[in-house]
Amino acid sequence: MRGIIVISCRHCGFVYTQGSSSVTVYDNFSLEVGAGECLALIGPSGCGKSTLLAMLAGLRPPIRGSVVINGRAVASPRLKTGFILQEYGLFPWLTVEGNIRLGLRIRGTDIRQEQPRIDALLDELDISVTKKRYPSQLSGGQRQRVALARVLILDPDLLLMDEPFSSLDALTRESMQQLLLGIQKNHHLTTILVTHSIEEAVLLGTRILVLTAMPAQIAGEIANPLAGSPGYRASEEFFLQTRRVRALLGKSPGTDPTPAAAHQETEGGPAHA
């Protein structure tokens, strides 16, 4: 059961146009996401996963159809949506604390009143010792934690993540995956995660959606209620779910049925996008 539907894409279409040429990314695409879900999106490279996040964020409105969140049509960025990119998006001239405060300053929030929340987030994400450092002085994992803190301080109800851990080494990536599971639990977030890693999709996604090549449609979806549970990564059910995802990817046009990423995951550790 998905519970209350908080996100609804209804018959959406999206086309990229440059000069006299155009590419149809979505045509009559529909999707529903329930409150508290972590939906993992996986599919061929270039199939439109990032474009879908941009539509949900209100950054690229569909040319037809509608995106509705909490009963309201989305035509521009909404305050309660947090969007985290692979490149972190930190400002190099601001310290860790300055980057986290940025959204509050833009909204005209009294920083002094919010300082206890900022300090609590720094502790929760284990980056208190870095608060006076600049992004160039941080590791990749620390930068991603700062990006998470900058979004969480704005108290979102929806978190969109576009391959957030793909540039991290395997150990840091696993650490960040566990951190995200804790954040979802503590902050009660509805989350949509784009990934190229089958293992990551199965570990984190309470539902996994496999997309086809463009114009993207849903090749299949897999309910994954054990996502994030203790010991799941080493369980037989986990490997069974990875095989199910791989089978759907193999049937999806534009996807290599035996991608190198798939072999890498089953033989020891997540693949990098």
TAFENNOR-V139785 format. One record per pair of residues at least 24 apart in sequence whose ideal C-beta (glycine too) atoms are under 10 Angstrom apart, sorted by the first residue. I is the first residue (numbers start at 1). GAP is how many residues later the second one is. Records with the same first field share a line. If there is no record, write none. Layout:
I = GAP ; GAP
This chain:
1 = 33 ; 222 ; 224
2 = 30 ; 31 ; 32 ; 33 ; 34 ; 35 ; 37 ; 204 ; 205 ; 221
3 = 31 ; 32 ; 33 ; 34 ; 187
4 = 30 ; 31 ; 32 ; 66 ; 186
5 = 27 ; 28 ; 29 ; 30 ; 32 ; 63 ; 64 ; 65 ; 66
6 = 26 ; 27 ; 28 ; 29 ; 30 ; 31 ; 62 ; 63 ; 64 ; 65 ; 151 ; 152 ; 184
7 = 24 ; 25 ; 26 ; 27 ; 28 ; 30 ; 32 ; 49 ; 60 ; 61 ; 62 ; 63 ; 67 ; 74 ; 151 ; 183 ; 185
8 = 24 ; 25 ; 58 ; 59 ; 60 ; 61 ; 62 ; 63 ; 65
9 = 24 ; 43 ; 46 ; 47 ; 53 ; 56 ; 57 ; 58 ; 59 ; 60 ; 65
10 = 52 ; 54 ; 55 ; 56 ; 57 ; 58 ; 63
11 = 51 ; 53 ; 54 ; 55
12 = 40 ; 43 ; 44 ; 49 ; 50 ; 51 ; 52 ; 53 ; 54 ; 55
13 = 49 ; 50 ; 51 ; 52 ; 202
14 = 34 ; 37 ; 38 ; 40 ; 41 ; 46 ; 47 ; 48 ; 49 ; 50 ; 51 ; 200 ; 201 ; 202
15 = 47 ; 48 ; 49 ; 200
16 = 32 ; 35 ; 44 ; 198
17 = 46
23 = 25 ; 191 ; 192
24 = 24 ; 39 ; 190 ; 191 ; 192
25 = 24 ; 25 ; 26 ; 27 ; 30 ; 35 ; 37 ; 38 ; 189 ; 190 ; 191
26 = 25 ; 26 ; 29 ; 36 ; 37 ; 38 ; 39 ; 185 ; 188 ; 189 ; 190 ; 191
27 = 36 ; 37 ; 38 ; 187 ; 188 ; 189 ; 190
28 = 36 ; 37 ; 187 ; 189
29 = 26 ; 33 ; 36 ; 182 ; 186 ; 187 ; 188 ; 189
30 = 35 ; 187 ; 188
31 = 24 ; 25 ; 36 ; 161 ; 178 ; 187 ; 190
32 = 36
33 = 36 ; 125 ; 157 ; 158 ; 159 ; 174 ; 176
34 = 156 ; 172 ; 173
35 = 35 ; 122 ; 123 ; 153 ; 154 ; 155
36 = 148 ; 149 ; 152 ; 153 ; 154 ; 155 ; 170
37 = 147 ; 152 ; 153 ; 154 ; 155 ; 168 ; 169 ; 170 ; 190
38 = 121 ; 123 ; 142 ; 143 ; 146 ; 151 ; 152 ; 153 ; 154 ; 155 ; 163 ; 166 ; 167 ; 168 ; 169 ; 170 ; 186 ; 189 ; 190
39 = 151 ; 152 ; 153 ; 154 ; 155 ; 162 ; 165 ; 166 ; 167 ; 168 ; 169 ; 170 ; 182
40 = 121 ; 151 ; 152 ; 153 ; 154 ; 155 ; 157 ; 158 ; 160 ; 161 ; 162 ; 163 ; 164 ; 165 ; 166 ; 167 ; 168 ; 169 ; 170 ; 181 ; 182 ; 184 ; 187 ; 205
41 = 120 ; 121 ; 151 ; 152 ; 153 ; 154 ; 160 ; 164 ; 166 ; 167 ; 168 ; 169 ; 170 ; 175 ; 177
42 = 151 ; 152 ; 153 ; 154 ; 155 ; 156 ; 158 ; 159 ; 160 ; 163 ; 166 ; 167 ; 168 ; 169 ; 177 ; 203 ; 206 ; 207 ; 210 ; 213 ; 219
43 = 151 ; 152 ; 153 ; 166 ; 167 ; 168 ; 169 ; 170 ; 171 ; 173 ; 174 ; 175 ; 176 ; 205 ; 206 ; 209 ; 211 ; 212
44 = 152 ; 166 ; 167 ; 168 ; 169 ; 170 ; 172 ; 175 ; 205 ; 208 ; 209 ; 210 ; 211 ; 212 ; 215
45 = 151 ; 168 ; 209 ; 210 ; 214 ; 228
46 = 167 ; 168 ; 170 ; 208
47 = 163 ; 164 ; 165 ; 166 ; 167 ; 168 ; 169 ; 170 ; 172 ; 205 ; 206 ; 207 ; 208
48 = 163 ; 164 ; 165 ; 166 ; 167 ; 168
49 = 113 ; 114 ; 143 ; 144 ; 145 ; 146 ; 147 ; 160 ; 162 ; 167
50 = 35 ; 36 ; 110 ; 112 ; 113 ; 144
51 = 163 ; 165
52 = 108 ; 110 ; 140 ; 142 ; 157 ; 159 ; 164
53 = 28 ; 30 ; 31 ; 32 ; 107 ; 108 ; 109 ; 110 ; 139 ; 140 ; 141
54 = 29 ; 106 ; 108
56 = 25 ; 27 ; 102 ; 104 ; 136
57 = 24 ; 25 ; 26 ; 101 ; 103 ; 105 ; 135
58 = 25
59 = 24 ; 101
69 = 88 ; 89 ; 121
70 = 87 ; 88 ; 120
78 = 78 ; 79 ; 80
79 = 24 ; 28 ; 75 ; 76 ; 77 ; 78
80 = 74 ; 75 ; 76 ; 77 ; 78
81 = 70 ; 73 ; 75 ; 76 ; 77 ; 78 ; 79 ; 109
82 = 65 ; 66 ; 68 ; 69 ; 70 ; 71 ; 72 ; 73 ; 74 ; 75 ; 76 ; 77 ; 78 ; 79 ; 105 ; 107 ; 109
83 = 64 ; 68 ; 73 ; 75 ; 76 ; 77 ; 78 ; 79
84 = 60 ; 63 ; 64 ; 66 ; 67 ; 68 ; 75 ; 76 ; 77 ; 78 ; 79 ; 80 ; 96 ; 109
85 = 62 ; 75 ; 76 ; 77 ; 78 ; 79
86 = 58 ; 61 ; 75 ; 76 ; 77 ; 78 ; 79 ; 80 ; 81 ; 82 ; 108 ; 187
87 = 56 ; 60 ; 75 ; 76 ; 77 ; 80
88 = 47 ; 50 ; 52 ; 54 ; 55 ; 56 ; 57 ; 58 ; 59 ; 60 ; 62 ; 76 ; 79
89 = 46 ; 54 ; 57 ; 58 ; 61 ; 62
90 = 44 ; 45 ; 46 ; 48 ; 53 ; 54 ; 56 ; 57 ; 60
91 = 43 ; 44 ; 59
92 = 42 ; 43 ; 44
93 = 41 ; 42
94 = 40 ; 41 ; 52 ; 56
95 = 35 ; 36 ; 37 ; 38 ; 39 ; 40 ; 42 ; 51
96 = 26 ; 31 ; 32 ; 33 ; 34 ; 35 ; 36 ; 37 ; 38 ; 39 ; 41 ; 42 ; 46 ; 47 ; 49 ; 50 ; 53 ; 54
97 = 25 ; 30 ; 31 ; 33 ; 34 ; 35 ; 36 ; 49 ; 52
98 = 33 ; 34 ; 36 ; 52
99 = 32 ; 35 ; 36 ; 44 ; 47 ; 48 ; 50 ; 51
100 = 25 ; 27 ; 31 ; 46 ; 47 ; 48 ; 49 ; 50 ; 51 ; 52 ; 53 ; 54
101 = 48 ; 49 ; 52
102 = 48 ; 51 ; 52
103 = 47 ; 48 ; 50 ; 51
104 = 46 ; 49 ; 50
106 = 48
107 = 47
109 = 44 ; 45
114 = 39
117 = 35 ; 36 ; 38
118 = 31 ; 35
120 = 32 ; 33
121 = 24 ; 25 ; 27 ; 28 ; 29 ; 31 ; 32
122 = 24 ; 27 ; 31
124 = 24 ; 25 ; 28 ; 55 ; 58 ; 59 ; 62 ; 63
125 = 24 ; 27 ; 54 ; 57 ; 58
126 = 49 ; 53
139 = 29 ; 30 ; 33
140 = 25 ; 27 ; 28 ; 29 ; 32 ; 33 ; 36
141 = 24 ; 27 ; 28 ; 30 ; 31 ; 32 ; 34 ; 35 ; 38
142 = 30
143 = 24 ; 25
144 = 24 ; 28 ; 29 ; 31 ; 32 ; 35 ; 36
145 = 30 ; 31 ; 34
148 = 28 ; 31 ; 32 ; 35
149 = 34
151 = 32 ; 38
152 = 31 ; 34 ; 35 ; 37
155 = 32
156 = 31 ; 33 ; 34 ; 35
157 = 30 ; 31 ; 32 ; 33
158 = 31 ; 32 ; 33 ; 34
159 = 24 ; 25 ; 28 ; 30 ; 31 ; 32 ; 33 ; 34
160 = 30 ; 31 ; 32 ; 33 ; 34
161 = 30 ; 31 ; 32 ; 33 ; 34 ; 43
162 = 30 ; 31 ; 32 ; 33
163 = 30 ; 31 ; 32 ; 33 ; 34 ; 37 ; 109 ; 110
164 = 29 ; 30 ; 31 ; 36
165 = 28 ; 30 ; 32 ; 35 ; 39 ; 105 ; 107 ; 108
166 = 28 ; 29 ; 30 ; 31 ; 34 ; 104 ; 105 ; 106 ; 107
167 = 105 ; 106
168 = 102 ; 104
169 = 100 ; 103
170 = 94 ; 98 ; 99 ; 100 ; 101 ; 102
171 = 98
173 = 24 ; 26 ; 27 ; 96 ; 97 ; 99
174 = 25 ; 26 ; 29 ; 59 ; 95 ; 96
177 = 26 ; 27 ; 51 ; 56 ; 93
178 = 25 ; 26 ; 50 ; 55
180 = 24 ; 48
181 = 46 ; 47 ; 48 ; 51
182 = 46
184 = 43 ; 44
185 = 43
194 = 79
195 = 75 ; 76 ; 78
196 = 63 ; 65 ; 74 ; 75 ; 76 ; 77
197 = 45 ; 64 ; 65 ; 67 ; 68 ; 72 ; 73 ; 74 ; 75 ; 76
198 = 43 ; 44 ; 45 ; 46 ; 47 ; 48 ; 51 ; 61 ; 63 ; 64 ; 66 ; 67 ; 68 ; 72 ; 73
199 = 34 ; 39 ; 40 ; 42 ; 43 ; 46 ; 62 ; 63 ; 65 ; 66 ; 67 ; 70 ; 71 ; 72
200 = 65 ; 70 ; 71 ; 72 ; 73
201 = 26 ; 40 ; 41 ; 44 ; 64 ; 69
202 = 24 ; 25 ; 30 ; 31 ; 35 ; 36 ; 37 ; 38 ; 39 ; 40 ; 41 ; 42 ; 43 ; 63
203 = 24 ; 25 ; 26 ; 29 ; 30 ; 35 ; 38 ; 39 ; 67
204 = 24
205 = 36 ; 40
208 = 33 ; 34 ; 36 ; 37 ; 40
209 = 36 ; 39
210 = 34 ; 35 ; 36 ; 37 ; 38 ; 39 ; 40 ; 41 ; 42 ; 45
211 = 37 ; 38 ; 41 ; 43 ; 44
212 = 36 ; 37 ; 39 ; 40 ; 41 ; 42 ; 43
213 = 39 ; 40 ; 41 ; 42
214 = 39 ; 40
216 = 36 ; 38
217 = 35 ; 36
218 = 30 ; 34
219 = 29 ; 30 ; 31 ; 32 ; 33 ; 34 ; 36
220 = 24 ; 25 ; 27 ; 28 ; 29 ; 31 ; 32
221 = 27
222 = 25 ; 26
233 = 37
239 = 26 ; 27
242 = 24
